[in-house]
Amino acid sequence: MINMTKILIFLGLILGSGLNALAATNAHDLAKHSMFNAIKISPKGDFLAATYPYKNHKRLAIINKSNQKVVCNFFFGEEESVMEFWWANEERVVMTISTQSGQYATPFLTGELFSGNADCSSKIQLFGVRNKDYSGAQVESLLMDERDNILISSNLEKKQYSNLYKVNIYTGKRQLIEKAKFENASIFLDNNDQWRVSQSMKTERKGLLKSEGAGEIITYIRESNVDQNAWKALSLSNMVRTSSTGSSNVIGFSADNQFIFTSDNIEKSTLGIYRIKLSTGERELMYRNDIVDAQPFINVYTSETGKRIREVVGAIIHNGRPEVIFFDENSELAKEYRGLQRAFPNDYLHITSKTADNKSWVIESYSDVNPGKFYLYDRETKKVSFLTASRPWIDEQKMSHKTPINFVTRDGLTIHGYLTIPLGAKAENLPLIIPEFNPEVRHSTIKQLTGE
C-alpha cells in the first residue's frame, strides 16, 4: 500500500496549512480548496504528477512513486496556474496554463504550451506569446509511439483556420503537417493519429441579427489523409437557433477507426450518443436518456503498437446519481469496472490515467459526501491501494447524504432536486428545499461543495 503522508506533509508546509483530518464543522472547511486537484501516473509507473493549490495559483508536483518523495514542482507566475497536463513519455510532461486574479477567480486558458522533465529540468515553452506565437494552441495527440513529438493545432497562420503541427517536446521545433481546408474547423484524429474528421462552423450572416447564433455546422469526413482534398460532407446542423434545432458534435472514434461517435440532441431534447459508420454513413443510436444528457465514457489506453487509443465505450448520466452505461456489458473493461464499483458501492469512479502496459490505473472516487479520494489499482493482483484524499479534513461520517427527489407541478412539469436532511434529524418540518433544475449540476460541482 502506498502511503502519501510524507507527501501531504511536504505540500502542507508549502501551502502553509495543517493537514489534520478535521471534521467539516463549518462553511470554511467545506469551501477550502482541495489538497490535490488531479493525479496521473507516468507511462512506466515510476512517477505521479499532481496539481495542487499554492496561494492564488496551482502548481504541478512530480512524485517518485517508489520512495514517495516530491521530486520537484512546476510553477509559473503568481497568477498563472498549471491547468491540463499529460505525460508525453516516461520522463517528460506537457502542460497548459491559465491566468486568474485571486484564488477564487475563474481561470482562463492562455493557449500556451510548456514541457519539462520529471526532475523539472529543461523546461521550455513549446507554443505561446512568450515565443512570439500570437495565437493559442491545443494538444491533439501525444504520439506515444514517437517519444520526442506531439501533435498540436493552432490558427497561428490564419485566424479562422486551425492547422495541424508536429512539435518536438525537447526543442520546441515545429513542423506543419497539414493546413485546414475549412474555416473555424475542429480537428479530430483517429487512433492512428490521422486527421479524418472536421466540424466547420460557417460564419455566413445573411439575414441574421447580430444577437443570433450564426451559420451552420458541417461535419466532413475522409477515408484517409493521403488525399488532403478527399473530404465529403456527412451532416449539417443549422445553428441559427441552437435551442430549437439542436446540435451534433463529434466525440471520438472506435478502436478500429471504422466508426465515429457523436453527441446529438437534434431529434430529442436530451443529448444522446450515436455511432456512424464512416464507409457508409449509417447512423445508430447507442444510448439516450429521456431526462438527462448522456456524456461519453472514453476508454484511454496504449495499444500493443504503442498508439494511444481513445475509444468511446459507453455513456455517463447524472439522473439523481452518476451512472455508467457500457455499450457492451460483457467487455473486459465493463466487467473490471463493475468489479471496482462493488468495492466502492456509493461512489462514482473515474480512471484518471494508466501505465503504458495497462497494468496500473490511478482511480478517483467521489460522491455527495466524499469530495474525492485517489487510489492505485494493480490489475494483476486486483489490489486497490489508497493514495490520498483531495480534502483529508472532511469526515464522511459527519456529512449528510443528498437524496434525489422529484415532484410534478400543477402545470405537469417534473422538477428534479435533492433533499439534504441534517444528521440525526427527522424528515419533517424542514426549513427549505431548493430544487436543481438540471440534475447534472450537482455532480459537476460535488468537489466544490458537499452537503453537511
QUIQUI-V193281 format. One record per residue. RES is the residue in three letters. SS is DSSP state (a for helix, b for strand, c for the rest). PHI is phi in degrees with one decimal (* if undefined). BURIAL is + if it has 16 or more other C-alpha atoms within 10 Angstrom, else -. Layout:
RES;SS;PHI;BURIAL
RES;SS;PHI;BURIAL
This chain:
MET;c;*;-
ILE;c;-86.2;-
ASN;c;-110.5;-
MET;c;-100.4;+
THR;a;-58.1;-
LYS;a;-61.6;-
ILE;a;-65.1;+
LEU;a;-61.1;+
ILE;a;-63.0;-
PHE;a;-58.9;-
LEU;a;-68.7;+
GLY;a;-63.5;+
LEU;a;-65.0;-
ILE;a;-62.5;-
LEU;a;-75.4;-
GLY;c;75.8;-
SER;c;-136.4;-
GLY;c;-74.1;-
LEU;c;-117.3;+
ASN;c;-64.3;-
ALA;c;-77.1;-
LEU;c;-84.1;-
ALA;c;-69.0;+
ALA;c;-75.3;+
THR;c;-115.8;-
ASN;c;-151.1;-
ALA;a;-64.5;-
HIS;a;-61.6;-
ASP;a;-64.2;-
LEU;a;-72.4;+
ALA;a;-89.9;-
LYS;c;-61.8;-
HIS;c;-70.8;+
SER;c;-63.4;+
MET;c;-66.2;+
PHE;c;-129.7;+
ASN;c;-99.2;+
ALA;b;-153.2;+
ILE;b;-134.5;+
LYS;b;-133.0;+
ILE;b;-94.0;+
SER;c;-75.0;+
PRO;c;-55.5;+
LYS;c;-95.2;+
GLY;c;83.3;+
ASP;c;-84.2;-
PHE;b;-131.3;+
LEU;b;-120.2;+
ALA;b;-115.1;+
ALA;b;-142.5;+
THR;b;-88.8;+
TYR;b;-150.0;+
PRO;b;-79.7;+
TYR;b;-140.1;+
LYS;c;54.4;-
ASN;c;-107.5;-
HIS;b;-150.4;+
LYS;b;-115.6;+
ARG;b;-118.5;+
LEU;b;-116.9;+
ALA;b;-97.2;+
ILE;b;-104.9;+
ILE;b;-119.8;+
ASN;b;-75.6;+
LYS;c;-69.2;+
SER;c;-72.8;-
ASN;c;-106.2;-
GLN;c;61.9;+
LYS;b;-108.3;-
VAL;b;-74.3;+
VAL;b;-76.9;-
CYS;b;-170.3;+
ASN;b;-135.0;+
PHE;b;-92.6;+
PHE;c;-152.4;+
PHE;c;-126.9;-
GLY;c;-75.8;-
GLU;c;-62.3;-
GLU;c;-116.6;+
GLU;b;-118.4;+
SER;b;-114.8;+
VAL;b;-73.5;+
MET;b;-102.9;+
GLU;b;-94.8;-
PHE;b;-151.3;+
TRP;b;-142.8;+
TRP;b;-81.5;+
ALA;c;-80.8;+
ASN;c;-156.5;+
GLU;c;-64.9;+
GLU;c;-112.1;+
ARG;b;-133.2;+
VAL;b;-114.9;+
VAL;b;-110.1;+
MET;b;-134.8;+
THR;b;-109.8;+
ILE;b;-128.7;+
SER;b;-131.2;+
THR;b;-116.6;+
GLN;c;-158.1;+
SER;c;-119.6;-
GLY;c;93.2;-
GLN;c;-61.6;-
TYR;c;-105.0;-
ALA;c;-76.0;-
THR;c;-70.9;-
PRO;c;-76.3;+
PHE;b;-123.6;-
LEU;b;-63.5;+
THR;b;-88.3;+
GLY;b;83.0;+
GLU;b;-88.9;+
LEU;b;-124.7;+
PHE;b;-130.3;+
SER;b;-143.5;+
GLY;b;-163.6;+
ASN;b;-76.9;+
ALA;c;-66.1;+
ASP;c;-99.8;+
CYS;c;67.8;+
SER;c;-84.5;-
SER;c;54.1;-
LYS;c;-77.4;+
ILE;b;-135.7;+
GLN;b;-90.4;+
LEU;b;-86.1;+
PHE;b;-158.9;+
GLY;c;144.0;+
VAL;a;-63.8;-
ARG;a;-69.6;-
ASN;a;-100.7;-
LYS;c;64.0;-
ASP;c;-96.5;+
TYR;c;-88.0;-
SER;c;-165.5;+
GLY;c;-99.3;+
ALA;b;-143.8;+
GLN;b;-139.2;-
VAL;b;-77.0;+
GLU;b;-101.8;+
SER;b;-155.0;+
LEU;c;-84.9;+
LEU;c;45.1;+
MET;c;-61.8;+
ASP;c;-90.9;+
GLU;c;-124.0;-
ARG;c;-57.8;+
ASP;c;-97.6;+
ASN;b;-127.6;+
ILE;b;-134.9;+
LEU;b;-107.8;+
ILE;b;-129.7;+
SER;b;-123.7;+
SER;b;-162.5;+
ASN;b;-97.6;+
LEU;b;-57.7;+
GLU;b;-84.9;-
LYS;b;-146.8;-
LYS;c;-49.4;-
GLN;c;-93.7;+
TYR;b;-127.7;+
SER;b;-92.8;+
ASN;b;-93.9;+
LEU;b;-105.1;+
TYR;b;-127.3;+
LYS;b;-103.7;+
VAL;b;-125.0;+
ASN;b;-78.4;+
ILE;c;-78.0;+
TYR;c;-99.5;+
THR;c;-112.5;-
GLY;c;82.8;+
LYS;c;-61.6;-
ARG;b;-119.0;+
GLN;b;-130.1;-
LEU;b;-71.4;-
ILE;b;-94.3;-
GLU;b;-160.0;-
LYS;c;-88.5;+
ALA;c;-70.8;+
LYS;c;-95.3;-
PHE;c;-117.2;+
GLU;c;-74.1;+
ASN;c;47.9;+
ALA;b;-101.9;+
SER;b;-80.7;+
ILE;b;-110.9;+
PHE;b;-124.1;+
LEU;b;-94.6;+
ASP;c;-80.3;+
ASN;c;-79.0;+
ASN;c;-105.0;-
ASP;c;62.9;+
GLN;c;-103.6;+
TRP;b;-75.9;+
ARG;b;-113.3;+
VAL;b;-135.7;+
SER;b;-135.1;+
GLN;b;-120.0;+
SER;b;-108.0;+
MET;b;-95.7;+
LYS;c;-75.5;+
THR;c;-111.7;-
GLU;c;-62.8;-
ARG;c;-120.0;-
LYS;c;-61.1;-
GLY;c;75.8;-
LEU;c;-106.7;-
LEU;c;-80.5;-
LYS;c;-62.5;-
SER;c;-76.7;-
GLU;c;-89.4;-
GLY;c;-62.2;-
ALA;c;-105.0;+
GLY;c;78.1;+
GLU;b;-134.9;+
ILE;b;-108.0;+
ILE;b;-115.6;+
THR;b;-95.5;+
TYR;b;-112.1;+
ILE;b;-133.2;+
ARG;c;-150.3;+
GLU;c;-68.3;+
SER;c;-155.8;-
ASN;c;-101.5;-
VAL;c;-65.7;-
ASP;c;-99.2;-
GLN;c;-69.8;-
ASN;c;-104.9;-
ALA;c;-86.5;-
TRP;c;-84.4;+
LYS;b;-135.5;-
ALA;b;-73.8;-
LEU;b;-97.1;+
SER;b;-156.7;-
LEU;b;-135.7;+
SER;b;-123.0;+
ASN;b;-78.9;+
MET;c;-102.8;+
VAL;c;-63.7;+
ARG;c;-132.4;-
THR;a;-58.7;+
SER;a;-62.0;-
SER;a;-98.4;-
THR;a;-102.1;-
GLY;c;77.4;+
SER;c;-151.8;+
SER;b;-134.5;+
ASN;b;-128.2;+
VAL;b;-70.6;+
ILE;b;-122.5;+
GLY;b;159.7;+
PHE;b;-118.5;+
SER;c;-78.7;+
ALA;c;-61.0;+
ASP;c;-91.0;-
ASN;c;66.3;+
GLN;c;-85.6;-
PHE;b;-131.2;+
ILE;b;-113.7;+
PHE;b;-116.9;+
THR;b;-127.9;+
SER;b;-103.0;+
ASP;b;-141.8;+
ASN;c;-130.3;+
ILE;c;-72.4;+
GLU;c;-84.1;-
LYS;c;-137.0;-
SER;c;-73.6;+
THR;c;-94.2;+
LEU;c;-72.3;+
GLY;b;-113.7;+
ILE;b;-110.1;+
TYR;b;-113.5;+
ARG;b;-116.3;+
ILE;b;-122.0;+
LYS;b;-79.3;-
LEU;c;-65.9;+
SER;c;-72.7;-
THR;c;-121.4;-
GLY;c;80.6;-
GLU;c;-61.6;-
ARG;b;-116.9;-
GLU;b;-134.5;-
LEU;b;-74.9;-
MET;b;-92.7;+
TYR;b;-166.2;+
ARG;c;-150.6;+
ASN;c;-108.2;+
ASP;c;-76.9;-
ILE;c;-106.6;+
VAL;c;-126.7;+
ASP;c;-69.8;+
ALA;c;-100.5;+
GLN;b;-103.9;+
PRO;b;-74.2;+
PHE;b;-100.5;+
ILE;b;-112.1;+
ASN;b;-92.5;-
VAL;b;-111.1;+
TYR;b;-157.8;+
THR;b;-100.8;+
SER;c;-78.2;+
GLU;c;-64.4;-
THR;c;-88.2;-
GLY;c;93.7;-
LYS;c;-77.8;+
ARG;b;-87.4;+
ILE;b;-95.4;+
ARG;b;-121.5;+
GLU;b;-117.7;+
VAL;b;-77.1;+
VAL;b;-119.3;+
GLY;b;-176.0;+
ALA;b;-132.2;+
ILE;b;-119.3;+
ILE;b;-124.9;+
HIS;b;-127.4;+
ASN;c;-92.6;+
GLY;c;89.8;+
ARG;c;-134.6;+
PRO;b;-65.5;+
GLU;b;-144.1;-
VAL;b;-105.5;+
ILE;b;-116.0;+
PHE;b;-90.7;+
PHE;c;-66.2;-
ASP;c;-128.3;-
GLU;c;-70.2;-
ASN;c;-94.7;-
SER;c;-70.1;-
GLU;a;-60.3;-
LEU;a;-63.7;-
ALA;a;-60.6;+
LYS;a;-64.0;-
GLU;a;-69.6;-
TYR;a;-64.5;+
ARG;a;-63.4;-
GLY;a;-64.1;-
LEU;a;-66.3;+
GLN;a;-60.6;-
ARG;a;-66.0;-
ALA;a;-80.5;-
PHE;c;-130.3;-
PRO;c;-64.5;-
ASN;c;-105.6;-
ASP;c;-115.4;+
TYR;b;-90.0;+
LEU;b;-112.3;+
HIS;b;-121.3;-
ILE;b;-84.9;+
THR;b;-79.9;-
SER;b;-169.5;+
LYS;b;-140.4;+
THR;c;-74.0;+
ALA;c;-62.9;+
ASP;c;-85.1;-
ASN;c;64.6;+
LYS;c;-91.1;-
SER;b;-129.6;+
TRP;b;-121.3;+
VAL;b;-99.6;+
ILE;b;-119.8;+
GLU;b;-111.9;+
SER;b;-114.6;+
TYR;b;-156.1;+
SER;c;-154.8;+
ASP;c;-70.0;+
VAL;c;-113.9;+
ASN;c;-112.6;+
PRO;c;-73.3;+
GLY;c;141.1;+
LYS;b;-135.2;+
PHE;b;-111.1;+
TYR;b;-135.5;+
LEU;b;-106.6;+
TYR;b;-110.1;+
ASP;b;-94.5;-
ARG;c;-73.1;-
GLU;c;-76.9;-
THR;c;-93.1;-
LYS;c;61.4;-
LYS;b;-99.5;-
VAL;b;-109.2;+
SER;b;-113.9;+
PHE;b;-70.5;+
LEU;b;-98.3;+
THR;b;-168.4;+
ALA;b;-104.9;+
SER;c;-69.3;+
ARG;c;-134.6;+
PRO;c;-65.3;+
TRP;c;-80.4;+
ILE;c;-86.6;+
ASP;c;-98.0;+
GLU;a;-58.7;+
GLN;a;-66.4;-
LYS;a;-105.2;-
MET;c;-105.8;+
SER;c;-94.7;+
HIS;c;-74.3;+
LYS;b;-97.9;+
THR;b;-96.0;-
PRO;b;-62.7;+
ILE;b;-135.3;-
ASN;b;-155.0;-
PHE;b;-149.7;-
VAL;b;-104.2;-
THR;c;-77.8;-
ARG;c;-62.8;-
ASP;c;-92.7;-
GLY;c;89.6;-
LEU;c;-84.5;-
THR;b;-86.1;-
ILE;b;-102.9;-
HIS;b;-106.2;+
GLY;b;-162.9;+
TYR;b;-136.0;+
LEU;b;-115.6;+
THR;b;-111.6;+
ILE;c;-104.3;+
PRO;c;-56.7;-
LEU;c;-57.3;-
GLY;c;84.7;-
ALA;c;-96.1;-
LYS;c;-88.8;-
ALA;c;-81.9;-
GLU;c;-151.3;-
ASN;c;54.0;-
LEU;c;-77.1;-
PRO;c;-71.9;-
LEU;c;-162.5;-
ILE;c;-123.3;-
ILE;c;-109.5;-
PRO;b;-73.5;+
GLU;c;-104.9;+
PHE;c;-74.5;-
ASN;c;-113.9;+
PRO;c;-59.6;+
GLU;c;-78.5;+
VAL;a;-60.6;-
ARG;a;-57.0;+
HIS;a;-78.4;+
SER;a;-79.7;-
THR;c;-116.8;-
ILE;c;-55.0;+
LYS;c;-73.2;+
GLN;c;-86.1;-
LEU;c;-155.5;+
THR;c;-115.4;+
GLY;c;-74.8;+
GLU;c;-116.9;+
